[in-house]
Amino acid sequence: MPEVNAFDRTVFLWWNGMAGRNAFVDALAVFSAQYAIFVVAALMVVLWFALPRGNVALRRQLLYAGLSAVVAIVINYVIAHIWDRPRPFVVYPHLVHQLAQHAADASFPSDHAAVAAAVAFALRGQSRALQFVFWLLTVLIILARVFVGVHWPTDVLGGAVVGFIASSLVLAFSGSLRRPADYVIRLFHVEKLSASR
């Protein structure tokens, strides 16, 4: 059996041990673990088309957030191929309350946590309400992925760190990315680019 550090073992068995006690909490956890990431993506799309035509600055940041998510996935892919960490339900098949089915692939880092965190970090500087919504979804995903038994705590924490790194890289090059971002915005007929310069 692969060795599990004391932090992951203790926190995971405590948090996952609460699964199966309340049907509503279980359902919320399963939804958050499996589908909240799609809510994040859907909100980005809705925001894009719901914004006033002249709000180019936020549309650019949404593009940077989407690119940050892609970069996070690439980083995760590389890490997962270096360290094929087994998932909790593989290490403790008789102890884990597994509420969601998942392939027994590399556990570290969490793709869901990395993508959600990348988007949330990339939207820094926006309104508090907007940041609250995306961070709420990110926290729900992080907690739920452990609760349903498919990740160790350090998997989701590591994913959040990857999301931060990915968004920081993208935003660091935002000056160079501005022209292609504006081109994408023009493709969708969002005018008044000069208004936000």
C-alpha positions in Angstrom: 0.0 0.0 0.0 1.4 3.4 -0.9 2.4 5.6 2.0 0.1 8.5 2.7 1.3 11.5 4.7 -0.3 12.1 8.1 -2.0 15.4 7.0 -3.7 13.9 4.0 -4.7 10.7 5.9 -6.1 12.5 8.9 -7.9 15.3 7.1 -9.3 13.0 4.3 -10.6 10.3 6.6 -12.3 13.0 8.8 -13.8 15.0 6.0 -14.8 12.1 3.8 -16.0 10.3 6.9 -18.9 12.8 7.0 -20.2 11.6 3.7 -23.4 9.5 3.7 -24.9 11.2 6.7 -27.2 13.7 5.0 -28.7 13.2 1.6 -28.8 16.9 0.7 -25.2 17.5 1.7 -24.2 14.4 -0.3 -26.1 15.6 -3.4 -24.6 19.1 -3.1 -21.1 17.6 -2.8 -21.6 15.4 -5.8 -22.9 18.3 -7.9 -20.1 20.5 -6.8 -17.4 17.9 -7.4 -18.7 16.9 -10.8 -20.5 19.8 -12.4 -19.5 23.1 -10.6 -16.6 23.4 -13.0 -19.1 23.6 -15.9 -21.0 26.3 -14.0 -17.7 28.2 -13.9 -17.4 27.9 -17.7 -21.0 28.7 -18.3 -20.8 31.8 -16.1 -17.8 33.0 -18.1 -19.8 32.6 -21.4 -22.9 34.3 -20.0 -20.8 37.2 -18.7 -19.1 37.6 -22.1 -22.4 38.1 -23.9 -24.3 39.9 -21.1 -21.7 42.6 -20.7 -22.3 46.0 -22.3 -20.7 46.1 -25.8 -18.2 48.7 -24.6 -16.9 46.7 -21.6 -13.8 45.4 -23.4 -11.6 45.3 -20.3 -13.6 42.6 -18.5 -13.9 40.6 -21.8 -10.1 40.7 -22.1 -9.8 39.4 -18.5 -12.3 36.6 -19.2 -10.1 35.6 -22.1 -7.0 35.7 -19.9 -9.0 33.6 -17.4 -9.8 31.0 -20.0 -6.2 30.9 -21.1 -5.1 30.5 -17.5 -7.4 27.5 -17.2 -5.7 25.9 -20.3 -2.3 26.6 -18.9 -3.3 25.0 -15.6 -4.4 21.9 -17.3 -1.1 21.6 -19.2 0.9 22.0 -16.0 -1.3 19.4 -14.3 -0.8 17.0 -17.2 3.0 17.3 -16.9 2.9 16.8 -13.1 0.6 13.8 -13.3 3.0 12.1 -15.7 5.9 12.7 -13.4 4.1 11.5 -10.2 1.3 9.0 -10.6 -0.2 9.4 -7.2 -3.0 6.9 -6.4 -6.4 8.2 -5.5 -7.9 7.7 -2.0 -10.3 5.0 -3.1 -7.4 3.0 -4.5 -5.3 3.3 -1.3 -8.2 2.8 1.1 -10.9 0.8 -0.9 -12.7 -0.3 2.2 -12.6 3.0 4.1 -13.5 5.6 1.5 -17.1 6.8 1.1 -16.9 7.2 -2.7 -19.9 9.2 -3.7 -18.7 9.9 -7.3 -17.3 7.5 -9.8 -13.8 8.3 -11.1 -11.1 6.6 -13.1 -8.2 5.4 -11.0 -5.7 7.8 -12.7 -3.2 10.2 -11.1 -4.7 12.0 -8.2 -2.3 15.0 -7.9 -3.0 17.7 -8.7 -6.7 18.2 -9.1 -7.7 19.4 -12.5 -11.0 20.8 -11.2 -9.4 22.8 -8.4 -6.6 24.0 -10.8 -9.0 25.3 -13.4 -11.5 26.9 -11.0 -8.6 28.6 -9.1 -6.9 29.7 -12.3 -10.1 31.5 -13.4 -10.8 33.0 -9.9 -7.2 34.2 -9.6 -7.2 35.6 -13.2 -10.3 37.7 -12.4 -8.5 39.6 -9.6 -9.2 43.3 -9.6 -12.8 42.9 -10.7 -15.9 43.7 -8.6 -16.2 42.0 -5.2 -19.5 40.4 -6.2 -17.9 38.8 -9.3 -14.9 37.6 -7.4 -17.1 36.2 -4.6 -19.1 34.1 -7.0 -16.1 32.5 -8.7 -14.3 32.0 -5.4 -17.4 30.4 -3.9 -17.5 27.9 -6.7 -13.8 27.3 -6.3 -14.1 26.6 -2.6 -17.1 24.3 -3.2 -15.1 22.4 -5.8 -12.1 22.0 -3.5 -14.1 20.8 -0.5 -16.4 18.6 -2.6 -13.6 16.7 -4.5 -12.3 15.5 -1.1 -15.7 14.9 0.4 -16.8 12.6 -2.4 -13.6 10.6 -2.1 -11.8 11.2 -5.3 -8.9 13.5 -4.0 -6.6 13.9 -1.1 -6.5 17.4 0.5 -3.1 18.2 -0.9 -4.4 17.3 -4.4 -6.9 20.2 -4.3 -4.5 22.5 -2.5 -1.8 21.7 -5.1 -4.4 22.3 -7.8 -5.1 25.7 -6.4 -1.4 26.5 -6.4 -1.2 25.5 -10.0 -4.1 27.7 -10.8 -2.4 30.6 -9.1 0.9 30.0 -11.1 -1.0 29.6 -14.4 -3.0 32.8 -13.9 0.1 34.7 -12.8 2.0 33.5 -15.9 -0.8 34.6 -18.2 -1.3 38.0 -16.5 2.4 38.6 -16.6 2.2 38.4 -20.4 -1.1 40.3 -20.7 0.6 43.2 -22.5 1.7 40.8 -25.3 -1.7 39.0 -25.2 -3.7 42.2 -25.6 -3.6 42.4 -29.4 -4.8 38.8 -29.9 -7.4 39.3 -27.2 -8.7 42.3 -29.0 -8.8 40.3 -32.2 -11.0 37.7 -30.6 -13.3 40.4 -29.2 -13.6 41.9 -32.7 -14.6 38.4 -34.1 -17.6 38.5 -31.8 -18.5 42.1 -32.9 -17.7 43.7 -29.6 -17.0 47.3 -30.6 -15.6 50.4 -28.9 -12.2 48.9 -28.2 -10.7 52.4 -27.9 -13.0 53.2 -25.1 -11.1 51.1 -22.6 -7.6 52.0 -23.7 
